[in-house]
Amino acid sequence: MIDNIDKNDIKVVILAGGRGTRAYPHTDSLPKPMLPVDGKPIIMRVMRIFADQGFRKFVLSLGYRGDVIVDYFANKSLDWEVEFAHTGEDTDTGGRIARCRDLLGPTFMATYADGLAKVPLDELLRYHRSHGGLVTVTSVPLTSQYGTIDANDGGRILSFNEKPTLRNYWINAGFMVFEHAVFEHWEGENLEREVLPRLCEKGLAYTYRSDVFFKSMDTHKDQLDLEALCRSGMFP
């Protein structure tokens, strides 16, 4: 129990229907959630983050090559409950969650199938229950994809900083908590550009800031980076 919330009553929606165009051609026949990270599809690693913390009811919101994901889980023996929601090949992120609404209880969680973060989910839920809003989005400090240079006023370089963490800037890491009542205010098809900004305008959206490991797999290079982290023993 988490402050009168039973984990067994909370389902986790995994957005697993996109085409993964930035990882093409590796996603030509294989959906991005099935791309491997150290021998396991990344969607399994995302689900493990939740399952290891006691959240074991999942709704997979499927689209592009969803049959591959269904076939994979058909051959798995897991201590989790997995439901499949076929939400359309071209449905956007907000629409994919909205089309799962009839499967969800009063409080539910949602995240992306390609983002890994060591989020303390109990703390996230407690924070969500504390503010009275309808959605809480986990945010993490932005890690620059570039190295930065510090220099004095005369231009002399003082230091090089390889891909620093920019702690004045926070990004959406997924790992969201919603109240079912949010659907009364749901506007738009794209979660990031329409649904969440409009909830923000109504004062219904909050963020849980967490300074934890986070890595998303947007491109093939990101996949290689995650593989390298696993091989180095640095993967959380």
ABEGO torsion letter per residue (X at the ends): XBGGBBAAABBBBBBAABAGAAAOAAAAABBAAABBBGGBBAAAAAAAAAAAAGBABBBBBBBBGAAAAAAAAAABBBABBBBBBBAEAABBAAAAAAAAAAABBABBBBBBAABBBBBBAAAAAAAAAAAGBABBBBBBBBBBABBBBBBBAAGBBABBBBGBBBAABBBBAEGBBBBAAAAAABBEABAAAAAAAAAAAAGABBBBBBBBBBBBBABAAAAAAAAAAAAAGABX
